[in-house]
Amino acid sequence: MGTAYVDDHRFLLGEAGTDITPWVGGPELRDELEALSVELTFTVMRNDLYDRYMTWPGLRPGDKLRVVNHGREIFSGVVLTVGLDGSVTANDLGWYLTKSQIVFQASNAAAEDAIRRMCARAGIPVGPLPGLPPRISDVWTGDTPEAILQDILEICSAETGKQYKRRVKNGALQVTELPGTPITAYHKPADNLAAFDVTIAKGTVTGSDSMEELYNSIVLTAGGQEAGILGRGWNQASRDQYGLLQLSERLSGDENSAQARQRIRTLLDQHDRLTIERQVGELWGADEVESGVLLRFAPNQFGVTGDQRVVSVTHRYGSPHLMSVTVQDPNQGRAAGAGDTVEV
């Protein structure tokens, strides 16, 4: 996409698609992998309170808003707030899943079926879902669909070892596995210039290495009325180095011992790791860079190179289109080796 044309992002308001791009200033789109909804903020020229002859788009909370680039939809959502100063906040339709609260029960249901039934209860269409083998048995009372979906996908991730992204696109909830194939992002700055790999020119690189999300001991407990311990797992080398950091995981009670053992090993493999993140403050923009993608960075001296998982991206549309990203190395090793002990 970025090799074919110079970016021309247009802001379209309402069902009629009224082009309000000339009124829009400082637009930023924030896409976080852990969030269900993408947020768009900008300002509009507004002086109607003081000059009744000055026109403006007349945005209101609840208005539909789209952003397109040469016909390709980049954002589709709803206006949430409009300030007297012209500040506007909009979110995609995943925002609705974070607000309503429902009561939902699953009893030994396939994860895919549980998600579809939950969405039906919440009045949300469901789009494509990947294969999700775990069985779900749980009760949620007064939880949001976002929280329920997160619980279900955490169970699936603990059993399959895969990571999932959830978004509302084309009016329906879609769940996808994080891609394993890297992309190279390109930006074309002008019609008379060739497109180039955006990672060859970086802004400031910052970041941190953290043990705050590290767990080196796993306890599996039974679901239902009894809270018996079904199994344990730990990495002694990691405990010696970082101290005991224990995570408790509840099973539905329908798993056999082999599944419980695999669940412990998968959870240790996922959580017994340092969180190593790098923020790249300024890159040329490319619409293909979304949270969850594997972005291939050209070799450089900044310590961010090779295939990196984008966990957060902020696009700043304008002339030029720029972006900043937060990335993690998907091939990062275990905190202190993988000498796990598992007892079921």
N, C-alpha and C positions, 0 to 999 in steps of 0.2 A: 504493500500500500504506500509506504513512505517513499518508495523509489519512483512512483509514477507521477506525483504532482506536488505542488507547494500547498501546505496546509491552508485551508480556508474554513474555519469553524464558524457555523452559523447557529444562532439562537432563535428557536421557533416557539412562539407562545400560542397556547390554546389548540382546540381541535382544528381551527383553520390554518394553523402553522404560520401565524404572522411573524415576519422576520423582524426581531427587535435588536439585531446585532449592533446597529449604530448607537444604541443607548447603553450598551453593556460595557463596563469597565472592570479591569482586574479580575477576570474569571479564573477560579481555581477549582479543580476537581480532585478530591481526596479519596483514594481507594485503598482500604486496609484489608488484608487477607482475613483477619479475625472478625471483621465486621460483616454484617449481612447486607448493609446498605451503603451505597456510594453517595458522598455529599458533594454538592456543587454550591459555591458561593461566588457572588459578584456584586457590583454596585450598578445602579442605574441613575442617570441624570434625573433628578427630581427637584423641581422648584415650584410645584403647583400650589403649595401652601402660601407662597408669597407672590407668585406671578400667574394669574389665572389664564394668561395667554400662552404659557409655556406648555407644550404637549409632552406627554410621557406615555409609556406603554400601558400604564394602569394595572400593574401586577397586583394580584390579591392572593392570600393564602388559599390553597386548593386549586390554583390554576395549573394546568398541565404545561410542561416545558420539555423541549427536546433540544439536543445539540447534535448537529450533523456535520460531517466533513466530506464534501464532494458526494453527497447522497448517502454516505454510510452513517448509520446512527451510532453516536458515541455515548449519549446519555438520554434517558427517558424517565421522567419522574414528575414530582409534584412540588409546587412552591409551598414551603412551610411558614416562613416569616418574611415580612417586608417592613423595613425600618423607615422611620420618617426621614432618615438621612439617605435613603435609597439603597441601603444594604439589603441583600436578598440571600436567603438560604433555601436550597431545594435538595431533596433526596430522591433516589430512585424508589420504585414501588416496594422494595424490600423493607422500607421503613414501616409499612403497615404490620409486618410480621413481628416488629419489636414493640408494638403498642397494645394490641388486643390481648386479652387473657382468656384462656379456655380451660376446661376440664377434660382430660383425656386419659384413657386407660388402654394399655396393650397387654395382652396375655399370650405369651409364647407366639407372638406374631413375627413374621418375616420383617426385617427392617424396612424394606421397600414398601410393604403393605402398611406398616405402621406410619410411615411418612405420608403416604397417600391418604390414609384415614384421618390423620391429624390435620392435613391441609383441607380436607373436605369439611371437617368440623369448624375450621377457621374461615371457610369460604374462599380458599385460595386455589386456583388451578395449579396442576402439577405438570411440569414438562419432563424432559429426559432425566432418568436416574441411572446410575451405574449399578452393577451387580453388588448387592449388599447382603452377604450370607448370614450374619448373626440373627438370632431370635431375640425379640424384645419383650420383656415382662416388667411393667412399671406403671405407676399411677402419678399423674400430674394434676394438681388442683390449683387453678388460678395462675398457671404459668403462661408465658408468652409462647407463640409458635417458634420464635427464634430460640428460646431456651430449650424447648423440647427437642427441636431439630439438632441443636448442639449436643444434647445428651445422647441422642441416638447415634449421631455420627462419631462421637467419641468412643462409644462401644464398638462401632464398626471398625474404626481406626485401630483400636486396641487388639482386635482379632485379626485384621487383614494386614496391618502394618502400613496401610496406605493413608494418605492425607487427602482431604476433600475440601472443595470450595463450593459455597452455596451463594446463589444470586437469583434475583427475580429478573428475568429477561423475557421480552415479548409477552408480558402479562402473566407469566407462569414461573413457579419455583423450579430452578434447575440445580442439580447437584452433579458435580463432575470431579473426577480424580485429578489431582495436580499433575500437569504434564511432565513427562520425563525427557522430552525432546527440546533442546534449547533453540531459541530464536536469535537471530541477529537483527537488531533494530536499525532502521535507516531514516535519515532526515534529508529532505531536499529543500535547501534554503531559498532557491530562486529558479525560475524557469530555465535560465541559461547556465545553471550549475548542476553538476551531477550529484546524485544522492551519495551519502557517506555513512559509515558505521558511527552511530552516536557515541559509542564508548571510547573512541580514540581521543576525545577531548572531554576531560572531566573538570568539574569544579572542586571545591573543598571536600576532602574525604575525612569523615570523623567516624566514631564508633566506640564500641565497648565490648569487653568479654565479661560475662556474668554467670554466677552460680545460683542466682535467685530462683530460677525455674528448674533447677536440677533435683531429681529424686533418684536415690540409689537403693531404695528398699521398697518393695511392693507387697501389700497385703490384700488378698482377695477375701471378701466376705460374702455370705449368702444373702440373697434378697428375701423379701417377705417378712414374716414376723420374727424369725430367728436371725440373729446376727452372728452366726458361727463363722469361724475362720476356716476357709476352704484351702488356702495355700499361701505360701510366702516365697519371696525371691529377693535376693540382694547381691550386690557386688562389693565384696569385702575390701578390695583395693580402693574403690571409690569412697567407701565409708571411712577407711583409715585416713584418706587424704582430705576429704571435705566434711566429715562428720556424718551422723545418721540423718538422712532426709527421707522421710517415709511418705508414701502415697497409698491411700486406701481406695480400692476399687470394688464396687458391689456387682455381683453376678445375679442373673435372674433366677438361677437355680436349675436351669434346664441344660447346663453345659456338663459334659463328661470330664473326666480327669485329664485326658489329653488336651481338650480345649482349654481347660483352666491352666495347664502347664504352658501352653503356647501363649495364652493371654499374658501371663507373667513375663515370659521372655520378650514378647513384643513391647510391653510397657517399659521394661527396663531399657530396651534398645532405644525407645523413643525419648525417655525422660532422663536417662543417666548421661547427660551431655551438657556441656557448657553452652550458653547462648552467646554466640559470636555474631554480632551485627555490625554492618558498615553502612554509613549514610553517605551517599554521593550527592553533594549539594546542588549541582548544576549540570544538566545534560541537555543537549538538543532534544526536542520532543518527538515522540513517536506514539501514535495511538495504540499500536500493538502491545505496548508495555502496560500490562495490567497486573494487579496483584496475583500471585500464584505462578506466573510464567517463569521459565528458566531463561535468563538473559545471558547471552555469551558476551563477556567483556574481552576486548582486545588486550593483549599483553601490555603491561605498563609498570611503572615503578611505584604506584600508589597502594599496592597491596590488595587491590580488588581486580582479580583477573580470572579468566576461565568462566565456567558456568555457575551462575549465582541465582538463587531463588529470590524473586521480588516479593517481599512481604508487605511493602507499602510503597505507594507512588502518588505524588502530587503533580498534576499537570497544570501549567499556567499557559492558557491560550492567549494568543496575541501575535504580535510581530516582533520577535519570533516566538514560536511555540517552544517552551522550555519545560523541563521536568526535573524533579529530584526523587531519588529512590532510596529505600532501605532494603538491603539484601542480606541473605544468609547463605553460607556454603552448604549445599545439600550433601556433600561428601565428608562433612566434618566427622571426625572419629569420636569414640566414646571418651568420657571424662578421664577414665583410668584403666582402659582396657576392658575386654568383654568376658572376664572370668566370672560368670554369673553362677550362683547357687540357687536352685529351685526345689522347693518341697511342696507337694500337693497331697 
